[in-house]
Amino acid sequence: MLAQERTSLERSIMIRRPQHCRQALEDPSQLGGTVGDIPYSCGFGDVSHFNRRYKAQFDCSPGESRPPRR
């Protein structure tokens, strides 16, 4: 799979980990937790690093991806 995509394992993880976080942020069933809880559950060890990676990949903050609470 990596050879077909012409990428490394590290690069693949750097792309997919924020995608997984975005799915969690957009999931209405996870609105009870904080935005800061999600990066740790997706494998990030530092929220600041997560915020930078997320903004670089999606051009918005993690909080902007989350649906409003009702």
FENLIN-V277711 format. One record per pair of residues at least 24 apart in sequence whose C-alpha atoms are under 8 Angstrom apart, sorted by sequence separation. I is the first residue (numbers start at 1). J is the second residue. If there is no record, write none. Layout:
i:I j:J
i:I j:J
This chain:
i:18 j:42
i:17 j:42
i:17 j:43
i:35 j:62
i:35 j:63
i:18 j:50
i:18 j:53
i:18 j:54
i:25 j:62
i:31 j:69
i:18 j:57
i:26 j:65
i:28 j:67
i:22 j:62
i:25 j:65
i:26 j:66
i:25 j:66
i:26 j:67
i:15 j:57
i:25 j:67
i:22 j:65
